[in-house]
Amino acid sequence: MPFKKHDRQYDLVVFGATGYTGKYTSQSITRDLPTDLRWAIAGRSRGKLEKLAEELKSLNPDRLAPEIEICELNDEDLASLARKTFVLITTVGPYGQYGEHAFKACAQNGTHYLDVTGEVPYVAKMIKKYESVAKKTGSMLFPQTGVESAPADLLTWALAKQIRQKFEGAKTAEAIVSIHRLNSSPSGGTLATLISFNDMFSLKEIGAALTPYALSPVPNPQAKHQKQSLWSMITGLRTVPELGLQTTFIGATTDRAIVHRSWGLFQQISSRKDEFYGPQFRFSQHMKTRNWLTGIAIHWTIITATILLTVLSPLRKLVKRFVYEQGQGPDFEEAKKEEIEYRAVGMPEGINGELAYCQAAFRGSMYDLTGVILAQSALTILEDDLDLGGGVFTPACLGQGVIDRLDASGFRFETKTLTR
């Protein structure tokens, strides 16, 4: 499929290419995207970029090699870089500290944008500051398009599509996503973000951004009814049909923010109103647990760690001494043994005894998966007529095109209907 015509020097630029996630992203582009892609790797160190370019050449000698762009982390350099490319991927975080330069540059210059942040308060701030600008320039901005929070968002979209097709346009009453299997280790960048989260954002900012439907462009009057039982609040446990015993997942509120924004966008965007999940829609995300004891332990470990890292600044400084530095992470060869699997169910409105089921699995590091998602999302922007206009969007807005590309790249999706 041909790329869209544009007047930029590059189809795609990866900013932060020599970091841990940036390397995985560059490898995925080299391995899987069309060989005539005009692209560049960007960062502050020419030596590191040249070394990466040589590594990528050995990975796929038949494709066009990436150009090298030296770019400092400031408004002027990022604006210049954004004007050169049709799509910019940035993997430079924590985004609350370093991300705004790239987001602003893309919004102001009509450049399409992808990042991998999980910092919902940052996303809320960027929407408030730059969405109106992006609507004028035509820039499509897709934050949280990595493991946080693309899989949950895409699985929810796939469930809603299955329900519409199977039940003659029925809406989705509830979507539940489960991390069914997870074998992976965090990188230095991820750990730095988690540890410094409360240094970047106030409790007021965090609370406001993580309130249900806070990122949605339209309110949901049903949101106040989405309550969990006292038992689940105390233990973290919940049994879900077809998913089994579930416990608390640390990324649930992060992913929920983007799924809720998708809900609002599909209600608002005229070209996507047939994809609206429904007025009664509810979403939750959990993690599969072997037994109730393990589930309770996970639940309270997450609560305790969150509280301690929030209130004890000295503890945050201490923990930083014992984790990977930013730009580093698990050994690439060892990470090939890692895996992640998602399972999800969707309940149609007004229909009893049947539900939609979606499963997605990937063999390899979560950071490799993030690189695959970024590369295939960029390709979707380059090739597909998304009919979105400009603004701040979500992975689900990329639709079936990105799911098909991900499936072909090793992140396998299976969707079907089950009878209870």
C-alpha positions as CSV (number, residue, x, y, z in Angstrom):
1,M,0.0,0.0,0.0
2,P,1.5,3.4,-1.0
3,F,2.2,6.0,1.6
4,K,0.2,9.2,1.7
5,K,1.7,12.1,-0.3
6,H,3.4,14.8,1.8
7,D,6.1,17.4,1.4
8,R,8.3,16.4,4.4
9,Q,11.8,15.1,4.1
10,Y,11.0,12.0,6.1
11,D,8.1,9.7,6.5
12,L,9.0,8.9,10.0
13,V,11.6,9.9,12.7
14,V,12.3,8.1,16.0
15,F,13.4,10.6,18.6
16,G,15.3,9.0,21.5
17,A,16.3,6.1,19.2
18,T,19.4,5.1,21.3
19,G,17.4,4.6,24.5
20,Y,16.1,1.2,25.6
21,T,12.6,1.5,24.1
22,G,14.0,3.5,21.2
23,K,16.3,0.7,20.1
24,Y,13.4,-1.8,20.1
25,T,11.3,0.6,18.1
26,S,14.1,1.2,15.5
27,Q,14.6,-2.6,15.2
28,S,10.9,-3.1,14.6
29,I,10.9,-0.5,11.9
30,T,13.9,-2.0,10.3
31,R,12.5,-5.5,10.4
32,D,8.9,-5.0,9.5
33,L,8.1,-1.7,7.7
34,P,8.4,-1.2,3.9
35,T,12.0,-1.0,2.7
36,D,11.4,2.3,0.8
37,L,10.5,4.1,4.1
38,R,12.3,7.5,4.3
39,W,13.2,7.7,8.0
40,A,15.7,9.0,10.5
41,I,16.9,8.2,14.0
42,A,17.3,11.3,16.2
43,G,19.0,12.1,19.5
44,R,21.8,14.1,21.2
45,S,24.8,11.8,20.6
46,R,26.0,11.4,17.0
47,G,28.3,8.5,18.1
48,K,25.5,6.5,19.7
49,L,23.2,7.2,16.6
50,E,25.9,6.0,14.2
51,K,26.5,2.9,16.2
52,L,22.8,2.1,16.2
53,A,22.6,2.8,12.4
54,E,25.3,0.1,11.9
55,E,23.4,-2.4,14.0
56,L,20.2,-1.8,12.1
57,K,22.0,-2.2,8.8
58,S,23.1,-5.7,9.8
59,L,19.6,-6.5,10.9
60,N,18.1,-5.8,7.4
61,P,20.7,-4.7,4.7
62,D,18.0,-4.5,2.0
63,R,16.2,-1.5,3.4
64,L,17.0,2.2,3.2
65,A,19.3,3.1,6.1
66,P,18.0,5.8,8.5
67,E,19.4,9.3,8.3
68,I,20.9,10.7,11.5
69,E,19.4,13.8,13.1
70,I,21.1,15.6,16.0
71,C,18.5,17.1,18.2
72,E,18.7,18.6,21.7
73,L,15.8,18.5,24.1
74,N,14.4,22.0,23.5
75,D,11.6,23.8,21.7
76,E,13.7,25.1,18.9
77,D,15.4,21.8,17.9
78,L,12.2,19.7,18.3
79,A,10.2,22.2,16.1
80,S,12.9,22.0,13.4
81,L,12.8,18.2,13.6
82,A,9.0,18.1,13.5
83,R,8.9,20.2,10.4
84,K,11.0,17.6,8.6
85,T,8.8,14.6,9.2
86,F,5.3,13.3,8.6
87,V,5.3,11.2,11.7
88,L,7.4,11.6,14.9
89,I,7.8,8.9,17.5
90,T,9.3,10.0,20.8
91,T,10.5,7.5,23.4
92,V,12.2,10.2,25.6
93,G,10.7,10.1,29.1
94,P,9.7,10.6,31.8
95,Y,7.3,12.7,29.7
96,G,6.3,14.9,32.7
97,Q,9.9,16.1,32.6
98,Y,11.0,15.9,29.0
99,G,7.9,15.3,26.8
100,E,6.3,18.6,26.2
101,H,8.9,19.9,23.7
102,A,8.0,17.2,21.2
103,F,4.3,17.2,21.8
104,K,4.2,21.0,21.3
105,A,6.4,20.9,18.2
106,C,4.2,18.3,16.5
107,A,0.9,20.0,17.4
108,Q,2.1,23.4,16.2
109,N,3.6,22.1,12.9
110,G,1.0,19.6,11.8
111,T,3.2,16.6,12.4
112,H,1.6,13.3,13.5
113,Y,2.9,12.1,16.9
114,L,3.3,8.9,18.9
115,D,4.6,8.3,22.4
116,V,4.7,5.6,25.0
117,T,4.0,7.5,28.2
118,G,1.9,6.0,31.0
119,E,1.7,9.4,32.8
120,V,-2.0,10.3,32.6
121,P,-1.5,13.7,34.3
122,Y,0.9,14.6,31.5
123,V,-1.6,13.5,28.9
124,A,-4.3,15.6,30.5
125,K,-2.0,18.6,30.6
126,M,-1.1,18.2,26.9
127,I,-4.8,17.8,25.8
128,K,-5.6,21.0,27.7
129,K,-2.7,23.0,26.2
130,Y,-2.4,21.7,22.6
131,E,-5.5,20.0,21.4
132,S,-7.1,23.2,20.0
133,V,-3.8,23.9,18.2
134,A,-3.6,20.4,16.7
135,K,-7.2,20.7,15.4
136,K,-6.1,23.8,13.4
137,T,-2.9,22.3,12.0
138,G,-4.3,18.8,11.4
139,S,-1.8,17.1,13.7
140,M,-2.9,13.7,15.0
141,L,-1.4,13.1,18.4
142,F,-1.4,9.6,19.9
143,P,0.0,9.4,23.4
144,Q,0.1,6.2,25.4
145,T,0.7,4.1,22.3
146,G,2.9,1.4,23.8
147,V,2.2,-1.4,26.3
148,E,0.6,1.5,28.2
149,S,-2.1,1.6,27.0
150,A,-2.6,0.4,23.5
151,P,-3.4,-3.3,24.2
152,A,-6.2,-2.6,26.6
153,D,-7.6,0.1,24.3
154,L,-7.4,-2.1,21.2
155,L,-8.9,-5.2,22.9
156,T,-11.8,-3.1,24.1
157,W,-12.4,-1.7,20.6
158,A,-12.3,-5.3,19.2
159,L,-14.8,-6.5,21.7
160,A,-17.2,-3.6,20.8
161,K,-16.8,-4.4,17.1
162,Q,-17.5,-8.1,17.7
163,I,-20.7,-7.2,19.6
164,R,-21.9,-4.7,16.9
165,Q,-21.4,-7.3,14.1
166,K,-22.7,-10.3,16.0
167,F,-25.7,-8.7,17.5
168,E,-26.9,-6.3,14.8
169,G,-25.5,-3.1,16.1
170,A,-25.8,-3.8,19.8
171,K,-23.9,-1.6,22.2
172,T,-21.3,-2.7,24.7
173,A,-22.4,-2.7,28.4
174,E,-19.1,-3.7,29.9
175,A,-15.5,-4.6,28.8
176,I,-13.1,-6.4,31.2
177,V,-9.5,-6.8,30.3
178,S,-7.2,-9.3,32.1
179,I,-3.4,-9.6,32.1
180,H,-3.6,-13.4,31.8
181,R,0.1,-14.0,31.7
182,L,3.0,-11.7,32.3
183,N,6.7,-12.6,32.3
184,S,8.8,-9.5,31.9
185,S,11.1,-7.0,33.7
186,P,10.9,-3.2,33.7
187,S,13.5,-1.0,32.1
188,G,15.3,1.9,33.7
189,G,13.0,4.4,32.0
190,T,9.9,2.7,33.3
191,L,11.3,2.5,36.9
192,A,12.4,6.1,36.7
193,T,8.9,7.2,35.8
194,L,7.3,5.2,38.5
195,I,9.7,6.4,41.2
196,S,9.6,10.0,40.2
197,F,5.9,10.2,39.4
198,N,5.1,12.1,42.6
199,D,8.0,14.5,42.1
200,M,6.5,15.5,38.7
201,F,2.8,15.8,39.6
202,S,0.9,17.0,42.6
203,L,-1.6,14.7,44.3
204,K,-4.3,17.1,43.0
205,E,-3.1,16.7,39.4
206,I,-2.9,12.9,39.8
207,G,-6.4,12.6,41.4
208,A,-8.0,14.8,38.8
209,A,-6.4,13.1,35.8
210,L,-7.2,9.5,37.1
211,T,-10.9,10.3,37.8
212,P,-13.0,8.1,35.6
213,Y,-13.7,9.8,32.2
214,A,-11.4,12.7,33.1
215,L,-9.7,12.5,29.6
216,S,-13.0,12.0,27.8
217,P,-14.0,14.9,25.6
218,V,-17.6,14.4,26.8
219,P,-18.9,13.4,30.3
220,N,-20.4,10.1,31.1
221,P,-23.4,10.4,33.5
222,Q,-23.2,6.7,34.2
223,A,-19.6,6.9,35.6
224,K,-20.7,7.5,39.2
225,H,-22.5,4.1,39.2
226,Q,-19.3,2.1,38.4
227,K,-18.6,0.8,41.9
228,Q,-16.9,-2.3,43.2
229,S,-17.9,-4.5,46.1
230,L,-16.5,-4.0,49.6
231,W,-14.9,-7.5,49.3
232,S,-13.1,-6.5,46.1
233,M,-11.9,-3.2,47.6
234,I,-10.4,-5.1,50.6
235,T,-8.9,-8.1,48.8
236,G,-8.6,-7.0,45.2
237,L,-10.3,-10.2,44.2
238,R,-13.0,-10.7,41.6
239,T,-14.1,-13.7,39.6
240,V,-15.0,-12.9,35.9
241,P,-16.7,-15.3,33.5
242,E,-14.3,-16.9,31.1
243,L,-11.3,-15.0,32.7
244,G,-11.2,-16.7,36.2
245,L,-10.0,-15.3,39.5
246,Q,-8.6,-11.7,39.1
247,T,-6.6,-9.4,41.3
248,T,-5.4,-5.8,41.1
249,F,-3.3,-4.7,38.1
250,I,-0.9,-1.8,38.7
251,G,-1.6,-0.2,35.3
252,A,-5.4,-0.4,35.4
253,T,-6.1,3.2,36.0
254,T,-3.6,4.3,33.4
255,D,-5.2,2.1,30.7
256,R,-8.7,3.0,31.9
257,A,-8.0,6.7,31.2
258,I,-7.3,6.0,27.5
259,V,-10.2,3.6,27.1
260,H,-12.5,6.2,28.6
261,R,-11.2,8.8,26.2
262,S,-11.9,6.4,23.3
263,W,-15.4,6.1,24.5
264,G,-15.8,9.9,24.4
265,L,-14.1,10.3,21.1
266,F,-16.3,7.8,19.3
267,Q,-19.3,9.6,20.6
268,Q,-17.9,13.0,19.4
269,I,-16.1,12.3,16.0
270,S,-18.7,12.3,13.2
271,S,-16.8,9.7,11.1
272,R,-16.6,7.2,14.1
273,K,-20.0,7.5,15.8
274,D,-21.0,4.0,14.6
275,E,-18.1,2.8,16.8
276,F,-19.5,4.4,20.0
277,Y,-19.4,1.8,22.8
278,G,-22.8,2.8,24.3
279,P,-24.2,5.0,27.1
280,Q,-24.1,2.2,29.7
281,F,-20.4,1.3,29.0
282,R,-18.2,0.2,31.9
283,F,-14.5,-0.8,31.8
284,S,-12.2,-2.5,34.2
285,Q,-8.8,-4.2,34.1
286,H,-7.3,-6.8,36.3
287,M,-4.6,-9.5,36.5
288,K,-5.1,-13.2,36.6
289,T,-4.0,-14.8,39.9
290,R,-3.3,-18.4,40.7
291,N,-5.3,-18.4,44.0
292,W,-6.9,-16.0,46.5
293,L,-3.9,-15.8,48.7
294,T,-1.6,-14.7,46.0
295,G,-4.2,-12.3,44.7
296,I,-4.6,-10.6,48.1
297,A,-0.8,-10.4,48.4
298,I,-0.4,-8.7,45.0
299,H,-3.3,-6.3,45.9
300,W,-1.8,-5.1,49.2
301,T,1.8,-5.0,47.8
302,I,0.7,-2.5,45.2
303,I,-1.3,-0.4,47.7
304,T,1.6,-0.4,50.2
305,A,4.3,0.4,47.6
306,T,2.1,3.2,46.1
307,I,1.5,4.8,49.5
308,L,5.2,4.6,50.6
309,L,6.6,6.0,47.4
310,T,4.0,8.8,47.5
311,V,4.6,10.0,51.0
312,L,8.3,9.2,51.5
313,S,10.6,11.2,49.2
314,P,13.8,9.7,50.8
315,L,12.5,6.2,49.9
316,R,12.2,7.3,46.3
317,K,15.8,8.5,46.3
318,L,17.0,5.3,47.9
319,V,15.2,3.0,45.4
320,K,16.7,4.9,42.5
321,R,20.1,3.6,43.6
322,F,19.2,-0.1,43.1
323,V,17.4,0.0,39.7
324,Y,18.5,0.2,36.0
325,E,19.6,3.7,34.9
326,Q,17.5,5.4,32.2
327,G,18.2,4.1,28.8
328,Q,19.1,0.6,30.2
329,G,17.1,-2.5,30.8
330,P,17.1,-6.3,30.7
331,D,19.5,-8.0,28.3
332,F,18.0,-8.2,24.8
333,E,18.7,-11.9,24.3
334,E,17.2,-12.8,27.7
335,A,14.2,-10.6,27.0
336,K,13.3,-12.8,24.0
337,K,12.1,-15.4,26.5
338,E,9.6,-13.1,28.0
339,E,5.9,-13.1,27.1
340,I,2.6,-11.3,27.7
341,E,-1.0,-12.5,27.1
342,Y,-4.2,-10.5,27.4
343,R,-7.7,-11.9,27.6
344,A,-10.9,-9.8,27.6
345,V,-14.6,-10.2,27.6
346,G,-17.4,-7.8,26.5
347,M,-21.0,-8.0,27.5
348,P,-23.6,-6.7,25.0
349,E,-26.4,-4.4,26.2
350,G,-29.8,-6.2,26.6
351,I,-28.5,-9.7,25.6
352,N,-28.1,-12.4,28.2
353,G,-26.1,-15.6,27.9
354,E,-23.6,-14.5,25.2
355,L,-20.5,-12.4,25.3
356,A,-17.6,-11.3,23.1
357,Y,-14.1,-12.7,23.8
358,C,-10.8,-11.4,22.7
359,Q,-7.3,-12.8,23.3
360,A,-4.0,-11.2,22.3
361,A,-0.5,-12.6,23.0
362,F,3.1,-11.7,22.3
363,R,6.3,-13.7,22.8
364,G,9.2,-11.4,23.7
365,S,9.9,-8.4,25.8
366,M,7.2,-5.9,26.6
367,Y,9.5,-3.2,25.2
368,D,9.8,-5.2,21.9
369,L,6.0,-5.3,21.9
370,T,6.0,-1.5,22.4
371,G,8.3,-1.1,19.5
372,V,6.1,-3.2,17.3
373,I,3.0,-1.2,18.3
374,L,4.7,2.1,17.6
375,A,6.0,0.9,14.2
376,Q,2.7,-0.5,13.1
377,S,0.8,2.5,14.4
378,A,3.1,4.8,12.4
379,L,2.6,2.7,9.3
380,T,-1.2,2.9,9.8
381,I,-1.0,6.7,9.9
382,L,1.2,6.7,6.8
383,E,-1.1,4.4,4.8
384,D,-4.7,4.5,6.0
385,D,-7.3,7.2,5.6
386,L,-8.2,7.6,9.2
387,D,-10.7,10.5,8.7
388,L,-10.0,12.0,12.1
389,G,-8.9,15.6,11.5
390,G,-6.5,17.0,14.0
391,G,-6.5,16.5,17.8
392,V,-5.4,14.2,20.6
393,F,-6.5,10.6,19.8
394,T,-6.1,7.1,21.2
395,P,-4.8,3.8,19.8
396,A,-8.3,2.6,19.2
397,C,-8.8,5.4,16.8
398,L,-6.4,3.6,14.5
399,G,-9.0,0.9,14.1
400,Q,-8.9,-2.5,12.4
401,G,-5.9,-1.4,10.3
402,V,-3.5,-1.4,13.2
403,I,-4.9,-4.6,14.7
404,D,-4.3,-6.4,11.3
405,R,-0.8,-5.1,11.1
406,L,0.0,-6.0,14.7
407,D,-1.4,-9.5,14.1
408,A,0.9,-10.0,11.1
409,S,3.9,-8.7,13.2
410,G,3.6,-11.2,16.0
411,F,1.0,-9.6,18.4
412,R,-1.7,-12.2,17.7
413,F,-5.4,-11.2,18.1
414,E,-8.3,-13.6,18.2
415,T,-11.9,-12.4,18.7
416,K,-15.0,-14.6,18.9
417,T,-18.4,-14.9,20.6
418,L,-19.0,-17.3,23.5
419,T,-22.2,-18.7,25.0
420,R,-22.4,-18.8,28.8
